[in-house]
């Protein structure tokens, strides 16, 4: 389905779907117990359907109930058929950790995009835990056989990956094994915070995690709004004249808030109000308005805290005065698409100059003009939604595939239309 995003300011007050990363982790941790757990405000996207299906295939009960989900562990067993992880890398890597800890044998597969993404880094660490893992050239399809007791309990991470870290923590939870992780590199800490909120004996900082006991006390949990989803609305408001927008109940976890830090450094007028905490996760209401931006240098330590927002951050860089350099982006080439190439294709379609090498991109800001341009999304939801923000500034801008947005944000297009102007259609579907 093609969509044409028109130019126009964003105004009013909105909410965005529950955080996708936390939603995955909440389901996996809840399924490790025999208690019935309600996960409120679960992300509605297709990626979560993959996790629900994966957990159901090994004997856990997981089902949606309106905007929430009910989860209950059971007598876990090896899946009867290959587990289809669809397009969800998080599902694939976390079910690997689950199988390692539960001592299960499973075969995993995914769609064409997922089958091109690297699985060997998590496989290598789980082999150290004691599992037998065979990949297909380092990717899916793969086969894993959990072997207990655990062989290794102290891990030095080979890369700063929150998904590898979470897979190892889940292996510990499902096997009842204390684990210690070093060199975490400041990666997102949602798994640690969820475990802490469920009274696990766990201590952690940006570089080290020690789960001294795998015992948890399950409880209902509430998922904050996804900062990655809010990012598209925030940046559009900042770059589009006449915009003033508030987004309620957004998670602002410091390990994920690199986008906010970068925008503030660029001169964005963003207010962070009504701060509070939901189940050990910091939450706030975010307000943004049109701002004059300046180019900055974003180093790799900030990039790791904004890795899923780099595509939309590039739209802010496109209008900033001067040049913006974003370092530490090599991992973006192995996401749902090559996101570095996607950024360059999208911005160049609007006349914005870019350069890149293996680990950095330079964007020279100016006055973009995307009128009549077309963006190829590569089936990547983040590229599609970033194009909406660019279109708001300097459209009309067409994308070739709006259906891919359903991976994380079903209903994005009509909500975007409402935020721009409820009285007129700003997206033409065909």
Legacy VTK file of the C-alpha trace (Angstrom):
# vtk DataFile Version 3.0
C-alpha trace
ASCII
DATASET POLYDATA
POINTS 430 float
0.000 0.000 0.000
1.445 3.338 -1.090
0.974 6.508 0.952
1.582 10.152 0.098
2.417 12.284 3.128
1.549 15.953 2.728
3.275 18.889 4.376
1.694 20.492 7.434
2.211 21.267 11.126
1.429 18.807 13.921
-0.616 20.082 16.842
-2.526 18.756 19.837
-2.046 15.937 22.328
-1.534 12.256 21.513
-0.435 8.923 22.984
1.673 6.287 21.225
1.677 2.471 21.489
3.365 0.643 24.340
7.121 0.242 24.146
7.989 -2.638 21.813
11.241 -3.586 23.546
9.677 -3.708 27.009
6.624 -5.567 25.697
8.760 -8.426 24.361
10.702 -8.709 27.597
7.632 -8.569 29.818
6.045 -11.493 27.959
9.176 -13.650 28.147
9.778 -12.988 31.837
6.112 -13.498 32.744
6.078 -16.837 30.908
8.867 -18.121 33.177
6.443 -18.303 36.109
3.278 -20.243 36.922
1.416 -17.073 37.927
-1.082 -15.358 35.651
0.320 -11.940 34.732
-1.447 -9.089 33.003
0.745 -6.910 30.806
-1.006 -3.585 30.271
-0.567 -1.451 27.141
1.250 -4.166 25.188
2.630 -2.981 21.872
0.041 -3.858 19.178
2.521 -4.536 16.374
3.212 -7.693 14.409
6.550 -8.243 16.141
4.688 -8.962 19.380
2.507 -11.462 17.552
5.736 -13.318 16.795
6.653 -13.437 20.484
3.154 -14.551 21.512
3.328 -17.324 18.924
6.813 -18.386 20.012
5.819 -18.636 23.679
2.635 -20.518 22.825
4.689 -23.021 20.805
6.702 -24.039 23.897
3.692 -24.450 26.182
3.202 -21.026 27.756
-0.164 -19.293 27.596
0.039 -15.853 26.036
-2.864 -14.031 24.438
-3.960 -10.507 23.737
-6.901 -9.023 25.610
-7.734 -5.670 24.057
-4.767 -3.342 24.604
-3.288 -5.746 27.175
-2.092 -9.351 27.288
-2.459 -12.212 29.760
0.512 -14.509 30.197
1.020 -17.671 32.232
3.858 -20.141 32.141
3.085 -23.820 31.974
4.769 -27.158 31.472
7.258 -26.021 28.864
8.150 -28.379 26.054
10.038 -28.451 22.788
7.945 -26.958 19.968
6.416 -29.478 17.600
7.239 -27.409 14.511
9.810 -24.721 13.679
9.168 -21.485 15.564
8.344 -18.750 13.057
9.818 -15.495 14.357
8.368 -13.560 11.389
10.335 -10.290 11.096
11.227 -9.992 14.792
14.905 -10.218 15.698
14.029 -9.665 19.344
11.724 -12.699 19.316
14.414 -14.876 17.739
17.175 -13.891 20.140
15.040 -14.000 23.294
13.465 -17.363 22.480
17.023 -18.645 22.039
17.822 -17.558 25.597
14.572 -19.081 26.825
15.307 -22.448 25.189
18.854 -22.388 26.562
17.585 -21.865 30.113
14.612 -24.225 29.889
16.638 -27.020 28.298
14.504 -27.107 25.153
15.325 -28.198 21.633
13.913 -25.916 18.944
14.304 -24.882 15.340
13.822 -21.206 14.535
12.997 -19.555 11.238
11.863 -16.147 10.011
10.992 -14.146 6.940
13.523 -13.178 4.284
14.567 -9.991 6.076
15.063 -11.662 9.441
16.948 -14.537 7.823
19.622 -12.076 6.678
20.284 -10.658 10.148
23.124 -11.860 12.390
22.344 -14.550 14.985
25.869 -15.831 15.544
26.752 -13.245 18.251
23.974 -14.469 20.565
24.569 -18.092 19.518
28.230 -17.836 20.560
27.353 -16.563 24.034
24.672 -19.210 24.546
27.152 -21.933 23.569
29.252 -20.717 26.477
26.162 -21.125 28.673
26.122 -24.765 27.561
23.673 -24.874 24.643
24.291 -26.471 21.279
23.438 -23.950 18.553
23.769 -24.484 14.813
23.092 -21.506 12.544
22.847 -21.175 8.768
25.923 -19.151 7.984
25.451 -17.192 11.194
21.763 -16.523 10.557
18.339 -18.191 10.519
17.167 -20.847 10.189
18.931 -22.262 13.236
18.666 -25.094 15.712
19.218 -24.796 19.457
19.345 -27.471 22.151
19.474 -26.220 25.704
21.829 -28.256 27.917
21.673 -28.057 31.707
23.295 -27.413 34.096
24.815 -24.190 32.807
28.492 -24.367 31.897
29.307 -20.681 32.315
27.744 -18.133 34.658
30.095 -15.188 34.149
30.036 -13.642 30.682
32.079 -10.934 28.984
29.879 -9.610 26.190
31.501 -9.538 22.782
29.287 -6.643 21.654
27.141 -4.022 23.407
23.832 -5.681 22.545
20.757 -5.439 24.747
19.292 -8.496 23.024
22.343 -10.665 23.771
22.322 -9.405 27.350
18.605 -10.165 27.649
18.987 -13.636 26.127
21.605 -14.516 28.752
19.476 -13.112 31.569
16.482 -15.135 30.341
18.676 -18.241 30.231
19.465 -17.560 33.873
15.827 -16.942 34.804
14.498 -20.077 33.086
17.259 -22.307 34.510
17.361 -20.736 37.966
21.021 -19.836 37.415
22.670 -16.660 38.758
24.598 -14.890 35.978
27.006 -11.983 35.773
27.542 -9.961 32.591
30.459 -7.604 31.926
31.146 -5.033 29.191
27.473 -4.254 28.572
28.445 -0.999 26.875
25.503 1.113 28.051
22.936 -0.906 26.082
19.268 -0.577 27.031
18.425 -2.023 30.445
14.712 -2.833 30.204
15.218 -6.494 31.158
17.139 -5.536 34.283
14.485 -3.021 35.321
11.654 -5.507 34.807
13.467 -8.120 36.880
14.091 -5.546 39.595
10.416 -4.561 39.618
9.579 -8.240 40.168
11.961 -8.365 43.157
14.801 -10.287 41.542
18.117 -9.975 43.367
19.817 -7.993 40.611
22.212 -5.047 40.529
23.301 -3.290 37.373
24.895 -0.247 35.851
25.816 0.748 32.306
28.659 -1.777 32.073
27.838 -4.663 34.435
24.869 -6.793 35.481
24.839 -9.259 38.363
21.694 -11.357 38.796
22.522 -13.037 42.096
19.273 -14.976 42.267
16.880 -15.905 39.477
13.865 -16.001 41.797
11.201 -13.462 40.818
7.811 -12.464 42.231
5.536 -11.893 39.222
3.092 -9.020 39.178
0.954 -7.181 36.675
2.991 -4.610 34.791
2.263 -1.491 32.764
4.184 -0.658 29.598
4.998 3.019 28.936
4.574 4.593 25.524
7.350 3.800 23.069
9.910 6.601 22.730
10.858 5.151 19.340
7.260 5.684 18.173
7.044 9.127 19.786
10.279 10.100 18.021
8.606 10.529 14.622
6.043 12.960 16.033
8.661 14.808 18.109
11.022 15.394 15.210
8.189 16.389 12.862
7.009 18.956 15.407
10.532 20.329 15.842
11.245 20.723 12.114
7.807 21.821 10.836
6.797 25.487 11.247
3.642 26.044 13.299
3.880 22.772 15.211
3.171 22.343 18.920
2.554 18.785 20.105
2.363 16.907 23.424
2.843 13.147 23.726
1.620 11.580 26.955
3.068 8.700 29.025
6.315 8.132 27.108
9.149 6.017 28.486
12.328 8.065 28.957
14.721 5.348 30.134
18.236 6.919 30.120
19.603 3.957 28.165
17.087 4.785 25.414
16.849 8.577 25.551
19.746 9.440 23.254
17.317 10.991 20.767
16.119 13.514 23.347
19.699 14.391 24.314
20.698 14.860 20.677
17.680 17.032 19.839
18.253 19.210 22.902
21.902 19.661 21.919
20.709 20.718 18.461
18.549 23.444 20.030
15.142 21.746 19.950
12.484 23.206 22.205
11.309 20.097 24.036
9.726 20.062 27.481
9.881 16.949 29.656
7.114 17.174 32.242
5.051 15.134 34.686
7.925 12.782 35.451
7.055 9.573 37.304
7.887 5.861 37.310
6.037 2.777 36.123
7.505 -0.541 37.293
11.041 0.862 37.559
10.781 2.618 34.166
10.897 6.452 34.078
7.910 7.982 32.257
7.065 11.572 31.262
4.915 13.729 28.995
6.891 15.266 26.125
6.031 18.553 24.430
7.801 19.819 21.318
7.462 22.822 19.022
9.093 24.178 15.900
12.713 25.090 16.579
15.791 26.388 14.795
18.356 23.576 14.872
22.153 23.488 14.545
24.362 20.658 13.369
26.259 18.694 16.017
28.596 15.707 16.378
26.920 12.608 17.811
29.473 10.145 19.169
29.054 6.381 19.407
28.171 6.457 23.128
25.117 8.583 22.334
24.290 6.601 19.198
23.988 3.357 21.178
21.269 5.050 23.265
19.438 6.158 20.107
20.155 3.288 17.741
16.507 2.818 16.726
16.000 6.571 16.282
18.939 7.375 14.004
16.768 7.285 10.873
14.355 9.910 12.221
17.209 11.889 13.788
18.620 12.244 10.280
15.504 14.249 9.348
16.350 16.756 12.092
19.925 16.899 10.790
18.588 17.632 7.287
17.265 21.039 8.405
19.943 21.891 10.989
22.310 24.732 10.213
25.703 23.270 9.350
26.786 19.654 9.272
25.810 16.815 11.601
28.094 13.813 12.044
26.648 10.602 13.530
29.235 7.991 14.551
28.847 4.373 15.657
26.271 3.409 13.036
27.710 0.157 11.661
24.970 -1.925 13.342
22.351 -0.026 11.309
23.436 -1.863 8.176
22.109 -5.143 9.641
18.644 -4.072 10.764
15.357 -4.697 8.918
17.104 -2.963 6.028
20.446 -1.245 5.513
19.314 1.846 7.393
22.378 3.899 6.478
21.584 3.414 2.797
17.905 4.141 3.560
18.809 7.438 5.240
20.906 8.520 2.289
18.271 7.563 -0.275
15.517 9.350 1.652
17.466 12.561 2.286
18.932 12.761 -1.195
15.416 12.518 -2.602
14.827 15.844 -0.828
18.059 17.399 -2.082
20.012 16.921 1.169
23.740 16.164 0.855
25.032 13.106 2.739
28.251 11.112 2.963
28.963 7.903 4.851
31.624 5.330 5.602
31.419 2.029 7.446
30.740 3.602 10.839
29.611 7.223 10.388
27.373 9.462 8.323
27.661 13.185 7.602
24.497 15.178 6.829
24.665 18.778 5.613
21.549 20.646 6.625
19.702 23.059 4.406
16.239 23.586 2.969
14.927 20.167 1.912
12.407 19.898 -0.892
10.755 16.507 -1.218
7.794 17.657 -3.327
6.886 14.839 -5.674
9.674 12.580 -4.359
9.308 8.880 -3.599
11.015 6.880 -0.854
11.650 3.155 -1.091
11.174 1.813 2.448
12.798 -1.575 1.911
9.974 -2.934 4.073
11.396 -1.070 7.078
8.819 0.486 9.417
11.226 3.127 10.733
12.115 4.393 7.274
8.410 4.627 6.400
7.570 6.683 9.499
10.639 8.901 9.148
9.436 9.745 5.635
6.196 11.025 7.178
8.178 13.565 9.205
10.146 14.646 6.159
6.895 14.948 4.220
5.376 17.146 6.946
8.247 19.560 6.445
8.627 19.574 2.673
6.202 17.123 1.027
4.201 15.810 -0.613
6.348 12.684 -0.246
5.352 9.190 -1.324
6.392 5.903 0.249
6.035 2.574 -1.503
4.969 0.441 1.471
2.877 1.642 4.402
1.950 -1.904 5.458
5.405 -2.429 6.976
4.539 0.144 9.668
2.272 -2.456 11.291
5.389 -4.190 12.632
5.445 -1.662 15.482
2.682 0.941 15.040
-0.641 -0.175 13.535
-2.791 2.900 13.049
0.152 5.233 12.498
-1.177 6.771 9.274
-4.608 7.865 10.620
-3.028 9.082 13.868
-0.548 11.117 11.842
-3.422 12.590 9.860
-5.239 13.552 13.045
-2.133 15.208 14.491
-1.608 17.264 11.342
-5.172 18.391 10.882
-8.298 16.395 11.665
-10.276 18.454 9.153
-8.389 17.391 6.066
-6.816 14.271 4.666
-3.032 14.494 4.635
-2.307 10.938 3.562
-3.734 9.481 0.375
-3.990 5.691 0.442
-4.095 3.672 -2.701
LINES 1 431
430 0 1 2 3 4 5 6 7 8 9 10 11 12 13 14 15 16 17 18 19 20 21 22 23 24 25 26 27 28 29 30 31 32 33 34 35 36 37 38 39 40 41 42 43 44 45 46 47 48 49 50 51 52 53 54 55 56 57 58 59 60 61 62 63 64 65 66 67 68 69 70 71 72 73 74 75 76 77 78 79 80 81 82 83 84 85 86 87 88 89 90 91 92 93 94 95 96 97 98 99 100 101 102 103 104 105 106 107 108 109 110 111 112 113 114 115 116 117 118 119 120 121 122 123 124 125 126 127 128 129 130 131 132 133 134 135 136 137 138 139 140 141 142 143 144 145 146 147 148 149 150 151 152 153 154 155 156 157 158 159 160 161 162 163 164 165 166 167 168 169 170 171 172 173 174 175 176 177 178 179 180 181 182 183 184 185 186 187 188 189 190 191 192 193 194 195 196 197 198 199 200 201 202 203 204 205 206 207 208 209 210 211 212 213 214 215 216 217 218 219 220 221 222 223 224 225 226 227 228 229 230 231 232 233 234 235 236 237 238 239 240 241 242 243 244 245 246 247 248 249 250 251 252 253 254 255 256 257 258 259 260 261 262 263 264 265 266 267 268 269 270 271 272 273 274 275 276 277 278 279 280 281 282 283 284 285 286 287 288 289 290 291 292 293 294 295 296 297 298 299 300 301 302 303 304 305 306 307 308 309 310 311 312 313 314 315 316 317 318 319 320 321 322 323 324 325 326 327 328 329 330 331 332 333 334 335 336 337 338 339 340 341 342 343 344 345 346 347 348 349 350 351 352 353 354 355 356 357 358 359 360 361 362 363 364 365 366 367 368 369 370 371 372 373 374 375 376 377 378 379 380 381 382 383 384 385 386 387 388 389 390 391 392 393 394 395 396 397 398 399 400 401 402 403 404 405 406 407 408 409 410 411 412 413 414 415 416 417 418 419 420 421 422 423 424 425 426 427 428 429
